[in-house]
Amino acid sequence: MMKKLADHTGSKFGMWLFLYTEIMLFGGLFVLYSVYYHKFTKDFVAGGAQLDLFFGTLNTVILLISSFAVAASITAIQRASKRTAVLLLSSTILCGAIFLINKFIEWGHKFELGIYPNAPQLLEKEPGQNIFFGLYYIVTGLHGVHIIIGMILLIFSLIWVLKNKITGQNYILLENAGLYWHLVDLIWIFIFPLFYLIL
């Protein structure tokens, strides 16, 4: 029993250390953003005005719902409600897929309009807009990669729930996957206002 508790604590501590490195990664990008925003404020505002607020808001709502669902799935498995846990995990994975589809549509539309780093249309404008969209694609693209990783972790968790390897007594994998998903959601909460609500 003590060994199992130690393994649980060690695994959770390891996940928190990993999440800290992820926070440092995105934190560095946010600092870089703030430096360029201070230098090219008007250009950044003009760039933000070209983003689709509807898609940004929709994706924010989707991730908030998914974060609630994954937290509820952990509670469900702790209460030995396997069916509810499976439903909630499936909903979270679906939300992640919808988020990625929306982002793909949004990116595709921007590329069609010639709005991407070093595009001829952007090079004709002020240099700050090119920097803004360069950061936009880097930050949202990296976040999208983290969404995919989170979905993979949740899919493995779902499979283990179905195989009864994750139970009310052994749910550390699901808990760690949930922590990772919450971080991904939290990062988006910073991305959304920085790019879509910029003033």
C-alpha positions in Angstrom: 0.0 0.0 0.0 2.8 2.4 1.0 4.7 1.5 -2.2 1.6 2.2 -4.3 1.2 5.6 -2.6 4.8 6.4 -3.2 4.6 5.5 -6.9 1.4 7.6 -7.2 3.1 10.6 -5.5 6.3 10.2 -7.6 4.4 9.9 -10.8 2.3 13.0 -10.1 5.5 15.0 -9.0 7.1 14.0 -12.3 4.2 15.2 -14.2 4.2 18.6 -12.4 7.9 19.0 -13.2 7.2 18.3 -16.9 4.3 20.8 -16.9 6.7 23.3 -15.4 9.0 23.0 -18.5 5.9 23.5 -20.7 5.0 26.6 -18.8 8.5 27.9 -19.3 8.4 27.2 -23.0 5.1 29.1 -23.6 6.1 31.7 -21.0 9.2 32.5 -23.1 7.0 33.0 -26.2 4.7 35.2 -24.3 7.6 37.4 -23.2 8.8 37.6 -26.8 5.3 38.6 -27.8 5.2 41.4 -25.2 8.5 42.8 -26.3 7.4 43.0 -30.0 4.0 44.3 -28.9 5.6 47.1 -27.1 7.7 47.9 -30.2 4.9 47.4 -32.9 1.7 48.1 -30.9 -0.3 49.5 -33.9 0.8 46.8 -36.2 -0.1 44.1 -33.7 -3.5 45.6 -33.2 -4.0 45.8 -37.0 -2.9 42.1 -37.2 -5.3 41.0 -34.4 -8.2 42.8 -36.2 -7.7 40.3 -39.1 -8.2 37.2 -36.9 -11.6 35.6 -36.7 -13.0 36.4 -33.2 -15.8 33.8 -33.8 -13.4 30.9 -34.2 -11.3 32.1 -31.3 -14.3 32.4 -29.0 -15.7 29.1 -30.1 -12.4 27.3 -29.5 -12.2 28.9 -26.1 -15.7 27.6 -25.1 -14.8 24.1 -26.6 -11.7 23.8 -24.5 -13.5 25.0 -21.3 -16.1 22.3 -21.8 -13.4 19.7 -22.4 -11.6 20.7 -19.3 -14.7 20.2 -17.2 -15.4 16.9 -18.9 -11.9 15.5 -18.2 -12.1 16.6 -14.5 -15.5 15.0 -14.2 -14.2 11.8 -15.8 -11.6 11.5 -13.0 -14.4 11.9 -10.4 -16.5 9.3 -12.2 -13.7 6.7 -12.2 -13.1 7.4 -8.5 -16.7 6.6 -7.9 -16.5 3.4 -10.0 -18.8 4.9 -12.7 -17.0 3.4 -15.7 -19.7 4.2 -18.2 -19.8 7.9 -17.2 -16.0 8.1 -17.3 -15.9 6.6 -20.8 -18.6 9.1 -22.0 -16.8 12.1 -20.5 -13.4 11.0 -21.9 -14.9 10.5 -25.3 -16.4 14.0 -25.1 -13.1 15.5 -24.2 -11.4 13.8 -27.1 -14.2 14.9 -29.4 -13.8 18.5 -28.2 -10.0 18.4 -29.0 -10.8 17.1 -32.5 -13.3 19.9 -33.1 -10.8 22.5 -31.8 -8.2 21.2 -34.3 -10.7 21.2 -37.2 -11.7 24.8 -36.4 -8.0 25.8 -36.2 -7.4 24.1 -39.6 -10.3 26.0 -41.2 -9.1 29.2 -39.7 -5.5 28.7 -40.8 -6.6 27.6 -44.3 -8.7 30.7 -44.7 -5.8 32.9 -43.7 -3.5 31.2 -46.2 -6.1 31.7 -48.9 -6.0 35.4 -48.2 -2.3 35.5 -48.3 -1.9 36.2 -44.6 1.1 34.1 -43.4 4.7 35.0 -42.5 6.7 36.6 -45.4 3.6 36.5 -47.7 3.9 39.2 -50.4 0.8 40.8 -49.1 2.3 41.1 -45.6 5.7 42.2 -46.8 4.0 45.2 -48.4 2.6 46.3 -45.0 4.4 47.5 -41.8 7.0 45.0 -40.5 5.1 44.5 -37.2 2.2 42.7 -38.9 4.6 40.1 -40.4 6.1 39.6 -36.9 2.6 39.4 -35.4 1.5 36.6 -37.8 4.8 34.8 -37.4 4.2 34.7 -33.6 0.6 33.8 -34.2 1.4 30.7 -36.3 4.3 29.6 -34.0 2.3 29.9 -30.8 -1.0 28.5 -32.0 0.8 25.8 -34.0 2.8 24.7 -31.0 -0.4 24.8 -28.9 -2.1 22.6 -31.6 0.8 20.0 -31.3 0.1 20.0 -27.5 -3.6 19.4 -28.2 -2.7 16.4 -30.3 -0.4 15.0 -27.5 -3.1 15.6 -25.0 -5.6 13.7 -27.2 -3.2 10.8 -27.5 -2.8 10.6 -23.7 -6.6 10.7 -23.3 -7.1 8.0 -25.9 -4.7 5.7 -24.1 -6.5 6.6 -20.8 -9.9 5.7 -22.5 -8.5 2.4 -23.7 -7.2 1.6 -20.2 -10.5 2.5 -18.6 -12.3 0.1 -21.1 -9.8 -2.6 -20.2 -10.2 -2.0 -16.5 -6.6 -1.0 -16.1 -7.7 2.4 -14.8 -10.0 2.0 -11.8 -11.0 3.8 -8.7 -7.9 2.5 -7.0 -5.5 3.0 -9.9 -6.1 6.2 -11.9 -2.8 8.0 -12.0 -2.5 7.8 -15.8 -5.9 9.4 -16.2 -5.1 12.0 -13.5 -1.8 13.0 -15.2 -3.5 13.1 -18.6 -6.1 15.4 -17.1 -3.4 17.7 -15.6 -1.8 17.9 -19.0 -5.1 18.7 -20.7 -5.8 21.4 -18.1 -2.4 23.0 -18.9 -3.2 23.0 -22.6 -6.5 24.7 -21.8 -4.8 27.3 -19.5 -2.3 28.2 -22.2 -5.1 28.9 -24.6 -6.7 31.2 -22.1 -3.6 33.3 -22.4 -3.3 32.9 -26.2 -6.9 34.0 -26.9 -6.7 37.5 -25.5 -3.2 38.1 -26.7 -4.1 37.5 -30.3 -7.8 37.8 -30.7 -8.7 40.5 -28.2 -5.6 42.7 -28.7 -6.2 46.4 -28.1 
